[in-house]
Amino acid sequence: MPLYEGTFSVGLDKEFHPIGRGDAPATGALKLSIQPFLIREEERLILFDTGIGDLFGGQSGAWRMRENLDNLGLECGDITDIFLSHLHFDHIAGLAHREHGTWELTFPNATIYASERGWQSLVGRADSLSDEERAFVYFVDLYGDFSFLSNEENHPLEHVRTLWIGGHTHDHLALFYENGPQKFLMAGDVIGSKKALMRKYRAVYDADAEQGMEVREELKQLAWKEQYTILAYHETDSPMMRLSQWSPRSGYSIEVITV
């Protein structure tokens, strides 16, 4: 289930400027929405990525996540497991907040699953970050309940597996949820929007654009053949999609999934 946190215009300054869901971004900027995903099991509440938190200022904050969960009759303390596709702040900043002046974990009872190499790399270069980002990283590193993942295939929970894919970042993971007919694939910013399903391309913002293009095509083919529902974190209107058919002329047909 997508937990919509807002839509933003993001330009070369990499600042997230809030805009309306139906608005166009500023000239030369990208339009990005933020949608973490909640998976509900009888004994677990699982998040794929955490939302934007309050590192980006403006209209963002942990209150958005609380509001989304409250609408479902849940609280942040109910979340049991968090999986991070990669460690860019628009995907992980929801881990902690400063609403009461000092840093607090947003999900105090959750185990955080992240690439070990990626997290250690982030901590290792924390001195190059802004003061706020550095404080966030050090706090989460000290107080977060981490279960680190190797950069290969992992099966940390009964119905969840992770797979190293690289591309957008060197330690990027694809997240899979597989429970009978429920099959979800979340590939972070490798497949972050509907547009990523509609064409083959090298993304200039990827750490390894060639790897990103190759693995994107592999994941699309897998999602089509195995009928995974794709969870697109930055998609505005249709964050859950399934590929229904393929032709060499028109590519994949996309079916929007609603919940």
WOBELMO-V911899 format. One record per backbone hydrogen bond with DSSP energy under -1.0 kcal/mol. NH is the residue of the N-H (numbers start at 1). CO is the residue of the C=O. If there is no record, write none. Layout:
BEGIN
nh=NH co=CO
nh=NH co=CO
END
This chain:
BEGIN
nh=3 co=36
nh=5 co=34
nh=8 co=32
nh=9 co=17
nh=10 co=30
nh=14 co=11
nh=17 co=9
nh=19 co=7
nh=23 co=20
nh=29 co=26
nh=30 co=10
nh=32 co=8
nh=33 co=234
nh=34 co=6
nh=35 co=233
nh=37 co=48
nh=38 co=1
nh=39 co=46
nh=41 co=44
nh=46 co=39
nh=47 co=81
nh=48 co=37
nh=49 co=83
nh=50 co=91
nh=60 co=57
nh=64 co=61
nh=66 co=62
nh=67 co=63
nh=68 co=64
nh=69 co=65
nh=70 co=66
nh=71 co=67
nh=72 co=69
nh=73 co=70
nh=74 co=69
nh=78 co=75
nh=79 co=76
nh=80 co=45
nh=81 co=45
nh=82 co=111
nh=83 co=47
nh=84 co=113
nh=91 co=88
nh=92 co=88
nh=93 co=89
nh=94 co=51
nh=95 co=92
nh=96 co=93
nh=97 co=104
nh=101 co=98
nh=104 co=97
nh=106 co=95
nh=110 co=107
nh=111 co=80
nh=112 co=145
nh=113 co=82
nh=116 co=149
nh=119 co=115
nh=120 co=116
nh=121 co=117
nh=122 co=118
nh=123 co=119
nh=124 co=120
nh=125 co=121
nh=126 co=123
nh=128 co=125
nh=129 co=126
nh=134 co=130
nh=135 co=131
nh=136 co=132
nh=137 co=133
nh=138 co=134
nh=139 co=135
nh=140 co=136
nh=141 co=137
nh=142 co=138
nh=143 co=139
nh=144 co=140
nh=146 co=144
nh=147 co=112
nh=149 co=114
nh=152 co=150
nh=154 co=162
nh=157 co=160
nh=161 co=176
nh=162 co=154
nh=163 co=174
nh=165 co=172
nh=166 co=172
nh=168 co=166
nh=172 co=169
nh=173 co=85
nh=174 co=163
nh=175 co=186
nh=176 co=161
nh=177 co=184
nh=178 co=159
nh=179 co=182
nh=182 co=179
nh=184 co=177
nh=185 co=229
nh=186 co=175
nh=190 co=187
nh=197 co=194
nh=198 co=195
nh=206 co=203
nh=207 co=168
nh=208 co=167
nh=212 co=208
nh=213 co=209
nh=214 co=210
nh=215 co=211
nh=216 co=212
nh=217 co=213
nh=218 co=214
nh=219 co=215
nh=220 co=216
nh=221 co=217
nh=222 co=218
nh=223 co=219
nh=224 co=220
nh=225 co=221
nh=226 co=222
nh=228 co=223
nh=229 co=183
nh=230 co=241
nh=231 co=185
nh=232 co=239
nh=234 co=192
nh=235 co=232
nh=241 co=230
nh=242 co=255
nh=244 co=253
nh=247 co=251
nh=251 co=247
nh=253 co=245
nh=255 co=242
nh=257 co=240
END
